[in-house]
Amino acid sequence: PQQGPNLPPLLRLTVKNGDNLSALFAKERLYAGDLQRILNTENAEALADLRPGQNIAIQKTANGRVEQLRYTINPTTTLVTTLTGSDYQTTIETVRPDIILKTLHGRISKTHPSLYHAGQQAGLSDNLIMAMANLFQWDISFALDLRAGDQFTIVFEALQLNGKLIDDGNILAASFVNFGETHVALRYKNLAGETGYFDQDGES
């Protein structure tokens, strides 16, 4: 809603450990009846599962009722509850992130002897390191087989929102050179919509 000259300032709350909506409403002296009406709306299930660090913005009316509540579930999903007449309606707003392709390259060395440390040095997230380890787990023992000079390259989808990186997507291609032998994994989707990975010879 437009913030009119007679409306109270917007309340901006950050969820802390142990917080629930009832406690937040009590702390801000908001009406418990409004909370119950909001929780009873369709699409309000996510409000029962607040997590530390998430943000809630509340606009009150001039007489102290909740006019609108916006709860940021994650960077792409926001729950919005609005007072319409005497009752509330809750909707879920989603935005689609931009997908860009990124390529990262890393090398096993004396200072970065494990896949995890070499992956971190190369800029890979923990999730990408685990995904790459899973891709090559049948070809390489990452606990036993790595040697200085081994190297890897991955091409993956990065999810961006307003130019800011928010998450990793799928690995599209990866190669790992171990003892001079190159292992390759290429993502595919078949006609049935199933996805998986092939090596350069078309083997699963």
Solvent accessible surface area in square Angstrom, and as a share of the most:
residue,aa,sasa,rsa
1,P,77,0.49
2,Q,166,0.74
3,Q,101,0.45
4,G,26,0.25
5,P,139,0.87
6,N,125,0.64
7,L,41,0.21
8,P,34,0.21
9,P,103,0.65
10,L,61,0.30
11,L,38,0.19
12,R,187,0.68
13,L,21,0.10
14,T,69,0.40
15,V,3,0.02
16,K,130,0.55
17,N,133,0.68
18,G,78,0.75
19,D,41,0.21
20,N,79,0.41
21,L,8,0.04
22,S,66,0.43
23,A,50,0.39
24,L,9,0.04
25,F,3,0.01
26,A,74,0.57
27,K,145,0.62
28,E,42,0.19
29,R,217,0.79
30,L,12,0.06
31,Y,116,0.44
32,A,78,0.61
33,G,35,0.34
34,D,1,0.01
35,L,14,0.07
36,Q,98,0.44
37,R,108,0.40
38,I,0,0.00
39,L,67,0.33
40,N,112,0.58
41,T,23,0.13
42,E,144,0.65
43,N,60,0.31
44,A,3,0.02
45,E,132,0.59
46,A,31,0.24
47,L,3,0.02
48,A,92,0.72
49,D,73,0.38
50,L,25,0.12
51,R,135,0.49
52,P,78,0.49
53,G,52,0.50
54,Q,25,0.11
55,N,79,0.40
56,I,2,0.01
57,A,19,0.14
58,I,1,0.00
59,Q,6,0.03
60,K,44,0.19
61,T,24,0.14
62,A,76,0.59
63,N,110,0.56
64,G,21,0.20
65,R,56,0.21
66,V,0,0.00
67,E,35,0.16
68,Q,25,0.11
69,L,0,0.00
70,R,90,0.33
71,Y,2,0.01
72,T,54,0.31
73,I,39,0.20
74,N,63,0.32
75,P,80,0.51
76,T,32,0.19
77,T,23,0.13
78,T,25,0.15
79,L,0,0.00
80,V,8,0.04
81,T,0,0.00
82,T,39,0.23
83,L,32,0.16
84,T,70,0.40
85,G,75,0.72
86,S,88,0.57
87,D,84,0.43
88,Y,9,0.03
89,Q,115,0.51
90,T,8,0.04
91,T,74,0.43
92,I,72,0.37
93,E,78,0.35
94,T,96,0.56
95,V,81,0.46
96,R,220,0.80
97,P,29,0.18
98,D,87,0.45
99,I,104,0.53
100,I,65,0.33
101,L,115,0.57
102,K,70,0.30
103,T,84,0.49
104,L,36,0.18
105,H,95,0.42
106,G,7,0.07
107,R,127,0.46
108,I,2,0.01
109,S,34,0.22
110,K,186,0.79
111,T,110,0.64
112,H,50,0.22
113,P,80,0.51
114,S,40,0.26
115,L,12,0.06
116,Y,92,0.35
117,H,93,0.42
118,A,1,0.01
119,G,0,0.00
120,Q,90,0.40
121,Q,123,0.55
122,A,18,0.14
123,G,55,0.52
124,L,7,0.04
125,S,42,0.27
126,D,75,0.39
127,N,111,0.57
128,L,6,0.03
129,I,7,0.04
130,M,121,0.54
131,A,39,0.31
132,M,0,0.00
133,A,21,0.16
134,N,81,0.42
135,L,38,0.19
136,F,3,0.01
137,Q,90,0.40
138,W,218,0.76
139,D,81,0.42
140,I,5,0.02
141,S,42,0.27
142,F,42,0.17
143,A,98,0.76
144,L,137,0.68
145,D,45,0.23
146,L,22,0.11
147,R,120,0.44
148,A,67,0.52
149,G,37,0.36
150,D,6,0.03
151,Q,49,0.22
152,F,2,0.01
153,T,41,0.24
154,I,0,0.00
155,V,41,0.23
156,F,5,0.02
157,E,31,0.14
158,A,0,0.00
159,L,37,0.18
160,Q,43,0.19
161,L,31,0.16
162,N,149,0.76
163,G,61,0.59
164,K,145,0.62
165,L,88,0.44
166,I,49,0.25
167,D,74,0.38
168,D,32,0.17
169,G,26,0.25
170,N,62,0.32
171,I,6,0.03
172,L,50,0.25
173,A,26,0.20
174,A,5,0.04
175,S,30,0.20
176,F,0,0.00
177,V,41,0.23
178,N,9,0.05
179,F,125,0.52
180,G,71,0.68
181,E,105,0.47
182,T,63,0.37
183,H,27,0.12
184,V,32,0.18
185,A,6,0.04
186,L,80,0.40
187,R,72,0.26
188,Y,66,0.25
189,K,140,0.59
190,N,63,0.32
191,L,195,0.97
192,A,82,0.64
193,G,41,0.40
194,E,108,0.48
195,T,64,0.37
196,G,18,0.17
197,Y,59,0.23
198,F,78,0.33
199,D,45,0.23
200,Q,107,0.47
201,D,115,0.59
202,G,45,0.43
203,E,111,0.50
204,S,124,0.80
